[in-house]
Amino acid sequence: MRLAKPALTPLLLLTTLGASHLGVPGQLAGWGEHLAFEGWAHAQSLQSTPAPTLKVYSRETIVDVTVTDSKGNPVRGLTQSDFTVKEDNKPQPIRSFEEFGSAAPTPAKPLPKLPPNVYTNLQPPPASSTVNIFLVDFLNIAAMPGPEVRGGEDAIARAFAAQNAVKSEAKKYVASMPPGTRVIVLGLSNSLRTLQGLTSDPALLSASIDTLDYNALGRASTYNQYCFQAELRTRMTLEALNQIAADASGIKGKKNLLWFSVGIPWLTDPNARPECLPDYFSDLLKTYGLFTAAQIAVYPVDARGVPTMPNAFITSKGKLWADVPNLPNPPVPYNKVAAQLDFYQTTAEQQLSMESIAEATGGYAYYNSNDIAGEITKAIDKGSNYYTLSYVPPGGYNWAHHTIKVAIDKPDLHLVYRESYDAVDPATIKPTPGLTLAAILPEAGPHPDPEAEMSTAMGRSMPTSQQLLFDVQIEPSTQPAKPTDPPIFGMLNPKLKGKPLTRYGFQFAIPGRQITFTADPNATRHAALEFDLAAYDADGNLISSLSQSINLPLTAGQAAQLAHSPFRFFQQLDLPSGQLFLRIGILDRTSSKIGTLEIPLTIPKK
């Protein structure tokens, strides 16, 4: 389902530039003048009329190849002549070749640390062409026996510990990741949710990871419960993976999908499937087809770290072991030995499932390590240094299975890439986009409908726009109520009528030099800005919004003064308690340039 765009109702606010906009004494002390984007230079766009072009289309197979040496370090500097490609054991001419990673720009310095509750939409330059998608999968981590099973409490505690480890280790990584590392955070629990759209801001990534609730809904204690839940989880997982591929297909270049979970053996291996579950082979091929079209490599990361046998567990085929430490202990402890063998076999099947999915998509599986943050670093490093080859395959979209063989005529090098694919037309199986991971933002310059562009840019989880740079301070409002204030600030969802609300203040600061002015015959300068707020709940529903427009008629002297100082604007919005995602944006109506930012915010109960 496509997320609804916020219906922002304009509230026209005509004003002249005065002290309330040039500066609010005492409210921005210590941060308004040091704007994180001071010194930022506008890029000049060059426009030219393109010559007529004849376009010829053909199916192209793209293969991303990671090359490492004997120590696992990326190998750079290889050329097209070093590679050979075969499909179904037949040589294929390489149509295009490009190396990624070695030519990446020097990582930018970290942005200045902002005061508490102050945020900026300034992003450092990308450290790599690759986009990293974190899929935090609590749906499958939560598949443990119920508390009514002897030893079930230990299994539940371990599941919670694994979920907590993923959160803490992922936050540990983003706190020290190279500046410019681009990350999207998704959560899979009772549904697939976008926790954070594409950003390089460690603070936003860390806050978004915290928003995913822990899950203990997979507590099966009988074979029938296990079968029902396993089928439900598997279908939800496949649907989520297909949705991610569909939405990420619009993002140019390679995507690394870091899947924090435990393996799903019956998805990739029929021999590890209980009799009550169907064969998922054809469904998995469709998912692989979407991943191929979207240029996604999967890097599964075992959320459990180094697995140890719990007091109760369920094997891949649905066999329940309960109260393992207190099993009967005859002279030869057959039961305990059998339980241990079943646990080790199930763990091996889960890890092989992770390897199977990684190999099919050109990724790498990580398990048997408690250093999950270190595994994330390895995965992103491997996935960000690679070579992209392409060739035109001899066949069309005929569902046939084809093998791929890439070789390098150099010793002691290890190649990772997808070694096969099925010729599936992605257009025939592409689900309806719903996560807006790859939505395209408007480019700088005039637009036929800036209001429509702004509405799109304010949608949930849309990428951050930096055409206009700004800082914003967000805190519970300390402004005393005025007799002229409306009962509620913002267009509140009618379903929340009567709910307790907390009033928040939003203090904007934008460099005056970014604002575009026009001049009339009287030499008066004119500018028009729109400030928008949109609050979404955890399911992506718009719960409140506010749009305010201001006109700035200035003298030449005032315009010159503003070019050397920050322009400030204050808004208030009433918000209900709970986990919210705030979308904040500014539109310069004269230039049609847009700046946006999304912030996760938890409003405490009154």
N, C-alpha and C positions, 0 to 999 in steps of 0.2 A: 504494500500500500504506500502510495506516495505521501510524504508528509505535507500537511497543509501549510500554505504560506501565511504568515501573520497578516491579519487584516488590520493594518495600522490606520487608525482614524486620525486624520490630521487635525491638530488644534492650532490654528493660526495665532501666532503671538507677534504682533507688530511692535517694534521697539526701536529706539535709537541707541547708538552705541554710547554707553556711559560707564561710570565706575563699576556697575554691577557686571559688566562684561570684560572690561579691560583688567579688572582685578578685584578679588574679594579679599580684603585684608583679613589675615588671621586664619583663613580657611585652607589655603594651599601653601602655607609657609613651609619651606624646606623642600618642596617638590615641584611646584608650578614653574619655577624659573629654570630648573635643571633638566627639563624635559629629556627623556631618554633618547629622543631622536634629534637633539640639537646637532647641527652640523650636517644633517641629512640633505642631500642635493636632489633636486627634481631631475628625472631622466626625460630627455626630449625625444618624443616619438617622431619618426620620419615617415611620412606618408607619400606613397607613390602609386601610380596607376599600373596595375599588373598587366603584362602582355597576355593575349589570348593563349590558353594552354589546352592541348588535346590530352585528355586523361584516358589511360588504358588500364583496366583493372585485371588482376590475376590473383589467385590464391597464393599466399606466401606463408611459409613455415618459419617461425622465429625461434631460435634456440639460444638461451642464455647459458653460458658456460663459465663456471668458476674453476680456476686453475690454481692449485697450491703445490708447494714443494714438499719434500719429505718431512718437514717440520710443521706443515700445515699453514705456512705463510703464503699470502697471495703472490702469484707470479705476474709481473707486469711487463709491458714492453713487447709482447708477442705481436706478430703481424699476421695478416690474412694468409700469407703463403705458408705459415706454420701449421695451419689447420686443414684437415680434410673432413668432409661430411659424406655420409652414406645414408640413404633411405632404403630399407629392405635390401641392404647389402649392395646397392647400386650407387656409384659415385654421383654426387650432385654438385653442380657449379655453385659456388658461394656468390650470392647476389649482392649482399651488403655485409660490412664488417665494421664494428666499432668497439673500442675499449672504454670501459667506465671505471672510474676510481683513481687511476693514476693522474688523469688530467683535472681532477677535482680541484677547486680553488682552496687555497690555504684556509683552514678553519678560522672563522671570525672569532674575535675576542668576545667573551661573555658580555651580555648587556649589563649596564650599571644596575646594581641592586636597588630596587625601589622600596620606598617606605611601606609599612604595613597597609594593606587594603588599597594599594595603588597598583593599577595594571596598565599595560601598554599593548598596542597592536603591532608594535615594531617587532619584526622577526629577523634573526640573523640570516645571512645568505646561506642557501642550502649547502650542507657539507658533502652531499652526494646527490646524484640524480635519482637515487632509489627512495621509494616511499615504504616505510615500515608500518605494518598493521598489527597491533597487538590484539589478539582474540583471547580474552580471559574467559575460559570455558568452565564455569562452575556447574553447569548442567550435568556434565559427565563426571566431574570430580566427586559429585554428591551421590554417586551410586554405591551405597553401602547398606549393610543389613540394618533393620530397624532396632530400636532400643528394647523391644520385647524379646529379641534373640539374646541368649546368654553370650556375653562378650560384645554385644552390639554397641554399648556405650564407648568402648575403645575404638571401634571402627568409625563411629560418628566423630569422636574427638580427633582422629587422624585426618578425616576429611576436612574438618574445620581448620586443622593445622596446615594442611596443604593449600587451602584457599588463602589463608593468612600469609603463608610463605610467598605465594605468587604476588600478592599485593605488596608486601614489604620489599621483596627482591626487585620487582618491576620499578617501584619508587626509588630504590637504591640505584638502579641503572640510570633512570632519567635524571637523577640529581647530579650525576657526573658524566653524562653523555656528551660527546663532542658538540659544540655549538653548531646549530644548523641542521642537526639530525631531525628528519621529518617523520613524525609519528601520528598515527590514528589509533585511538583506543576504542575497542568494541567489547561489550559484555554479553555473554550468552548464559542465561540462567533460565527463568521461565519464559523468556523471549530474547530476541536479538536486539540489543540497544546500542546506539552510538553514545559512548561516554565522552568522547572528545574528538572533534573533527581535526583535520590536518593542522598541525602546529609544531613549532620547535621550542615552545616555552615549557621548561621543566616544571614550573609552578602549576601551570594549568594541567599538564599531564599527570602530575602527582595528585592533584585535587580530584581529577576525574577518576583515577584508579580507585580512590577511596569511596566513590559514590556507588560502587557495585555491592549490593547486599550479599551476605553469605547465604548459601543454599544447602538445605538438608532435605529436599523434597524427594530424593531418590531412594528412600529407605525401604527396600524390599525385604521381606522375611519369608516368603514362600516362592515356589517355582513359578506359579501363575503370576504373582505380582512382579517377579523379576522379568518374565517374558513381556508383560504389558508395558512396564516402564522402559525396558530395553528397546522395544519397537518404537515407542513414543520418542525417546531420546534420540534414536538413530534418525528418524524422519525429521525431527526438529534440527538436528545437526546438519544433515544434508541440505535442507532448505536454507539454513543460515549460510552455509558455505556457498551455495549457488547465489544467494542474494549478495554476498560480499563480492563474488566474482563479477556479477552483473554491474554493480555500482562502481567497482574499482576499475572496470574496463575503460572508463573515460579518462583515467589518469595515465598520462603518457609515460612509457618506460616500464621498467621492472618494478614489481611490488614484492616485498618479503612479508609473508604472513606468518608471524610467530604465534603458534597455537599452544597456549598453556593449558594442558589437559592431561588425561591419561589415555592410552590407546584404546581403540574400539576394534577388538580382534575380528568379530564376525563381519565387520564392514569390508575388510580386505582379504580375509581367509575363510573360505567356506568350512574348512575342517575345524575351525574354532567357533563355529556357530551352533547354538542350541537348536534342537529340532523345531522349537516353536517359532523361530524367526525365519522370515523369507530370505531369498538370495538378493543381495543388494548390488550385484555386479553391474547390471545395466545402469542403475541409478548412479553408481560411482563413476562409470565411464562418462556420463553426462556432466558430472561435476568436474572431472578432469578436462573435458572439452571446454568448459567455461573458464577454467584456470588457464588453459593453454591460450585461449583467445584474449584473456585479460593480462597475460604475461605475469602470472603469480607463481612464485615458488614458496612452498610450505616448509616451515622450520618448526616441527613439533618439539615442545619442551615439556618433559615430564614434571608435573606439578608436585609430585611426591618426593623429588630428590632421589635419595637412595631408598628404595622400598624395603620395608621390613614387615614381617608377617604380623598382622593384627590378631586380636583374640577371636575375631569372627570375620569371615569374608565369604564372598560368592565367586566361584570360578567363572570363566568365560561361558561355559556351557550351562550355568545355572545351578551348580551343586553348592549347597550351603554347608559351610563348616562353622560350628558354633562352640564357644567355650574351649578353644584349642588348648590353653594351658592346663585344663583340668580333664582332658580326655583320659579314658582308662589307660593305665600304664602297666600292661603285662610285661613279663620278662623281655619280650621283644616288642617294643612300642610301635606296632603296625599302624595304629590310627594316627599317631603323631607324625610318623614318617610319611604316611599317605597325605596328611594335611600339608606337610612341608612341600612334598613333591607337587601337589596341586597348586599351591601358592606360587612356587617357582615357575611352573609351566604357564600359569595364567599371566604372571608378570612378563615372562618371555614373549608370550603371544601379544600382549599389549605393546611391548617395545618393538616387536617385528611389524606390528600394524603401523606404528609411527614411522618406521623406516620405509615401509612400503609406500605410504603417502608421500614422504619426502622424496624418494627416488622417482616416483611417477611425475613429480612436478619440478624436479631439479633443485630440491632443497636438501636439508640435512637434519637428522633427528638427534636430539640431545636428551640423555637420560643417565641415571646412576650418578648424579652429582647434586650435592646440596647447595652448590654455588650457582643458583639460578641466575643471579645478576651477571656472573661471569659467562654463563651460557648465552645470555642475551647478547652480550658484547661480541662473542664469537660469531653468533648467527648473523648479526647485523654487519659485522666486518666481512664475513664470507659473502653475504648477499649484496654488499655494496661495491665489491671489486670483482668485475666479471667482464666477459666479452659477449657481445651479441652478434650472432651470425644469422643470416637468412638465406633461404633458397626457395625456388619455385618447384613444388612437388609435381610429379607427373599426373596424379589423379585429382579428382574433384571431391566434393562433399558426398562421399558414398558410404560412410560409417565403417569403412575398412580399417583394420588395425595395421599400423605401420611402425617399424622399428627405426631408430635413429642411432647412428654410430659416429661419434666425433673423435678424432685422433690427432695427436701432436707428435711430430717426429723428433721428440726430445726425451731423454731418459729421466726417470725419477720424478715425473710430474703426475699429479692426481687430478682428474677431471670429474666435475659433478655437473650433470645436466639431465634433462628428462630424456629417457632413452627410448620412449615410444609415445605414440599418440593415436587417437582415433579420429578419423576425418568426419567430425560432426560439425554441421553448420551451426555456429553459436546462435544465430538469429532464430533458429527453430526451438531453442530451449531456454532462451533468455527470460528470466522472470521479470516481473514488473519492478523497476527500481524503487527503492523505498528508503535507503539510508542516506542518500545524497552525498556519498563519499566523494564522488567525482564531479559534482556539479561545477559548471564553468562560471566563474565570476565575470562581470563586465570589464572590459579593458578601459583604460583611461581614454578620455575623449568624448565628443558629443554622442549622445544616444537618442534614438527617436522617442523613447519612453523611459526617462530616468526613474519615475515612480515605480514602474514595473521592475526595473533593474534593482532598485533598492529593496523592494519587497522580496525578490529572490535572494539577495545577499543577506537578508535578515532571517532566512529560514534556518531551522534547527540543524546544527552540525555543518553548516556551509563553511568552506575554507575562510580563513582570515583574509580580509582585504586590506591592502596597505597603500591604496592610492592617496588616501589622507591618513596621516599618522596622528595619534592622539594618546594622551594619558587620561585615566579616569579613576577617581577615588570613590570607593563604594563602602558606605557604612550606614548603620541605622541612623535615620535622620535626627538631628538635634535642633532643626528649625522649629520654632514655636508655631503652632497653628494660627492661621490668620482668618478673620471673619469671611474673607473672600475665597478661601480655599474650598474646593469641591469636597463632598463627603468622602470620595475615594479618588485617589490619584491613579489614573490608568483605566483602560477598558477591561474590566474584570470579567472573566468567564461567568455567565449566569449561574452555573452549577455551584460556584463558590459563594453565592450570596449568603450573608449571615455568618460566614466563617471568620474567625479572628485574623486580623491582618497586622503586619508590621510595616511601618513606613521606612523606606530606605532613601538615602540621598545619593545622587550621582553628580559629582563635580568634574566636569570636563576641562581639559586644557589642551589647546591645539595651537601650534605655531602660527602666528598671524600671517607669515609669508606664504603659507599654503593656500590661503583663501583667495579666490579669484574675484576681482572687482571689474566692473564696467564703468564707463564715465558718460554722463549725459552732457548736453550742450552747456550746462551751467558749471561744468567741472566737478559736479558732485559724484563721488564714487558710490557704487551700489553693489552689494553682495547679498546672497540669500543662502542660509544654511538650514538643514533639517536634522534634528537630533531624535533618534528612535531608540526605544527600549522594547524588548520582547522577552517574556518569561515563559519557559516551557517546563512541563513536569517531566518525570523520569521516562514516561512513555512517548514523549515528543508532542504532547498536546499543548497548544497555546493557552495559557491561563490568564495572562494579562499583557497589555501592550500600551505604549504611549508614543505619540509622534508630535513633536512641536517644531514649528518653523519660525524663523526670525529673519527680518530684513535689516540690513545694515546700510543706511545712507550716511556716508562720511564725507568730510571735507578732505582735500588732498593732504593736508597736514595730519589729520587723524589717521588716514590710510597709511601714510609713511610711518607714523608712530607705531601702528599695529604690526607693521612688517617686522619690527624688532622686539616684539613682546608676545607672550602667549595670550590667546583669546580664551576666555573662560565662560562656561555656561553651566547652570545648575538645574537639575531635574529631581523630582521625587516620584516614587512609585510604591504603591501598597502591594505587599506580597503575602501569600499564605504560608503557613509553616510547611516544612518538608524539603526534600531534595529537588532543587530547581537548576535550570540552565538558563543563564541570562545572555541574551543576544543584544549587543550594544553597537550602534552605528551612527555615522554622520554622513550626510549627503551635501555636497556643494552643488547647488542647483545651477549655478552659472557654468561650471566646468563639467558637471555630471560625474565628478570623481567621488568615490565612496571609500570609507574606512569602516571596518567592522571588527568585532572581537566577541568571543564567547567565553563565559566564565561559569564554572560550576559553583553553586552557592547553597548552603544548607541553612534554612531559616528555622531557628528553634521555636518550639511551641511556647505560646504565651501562658 
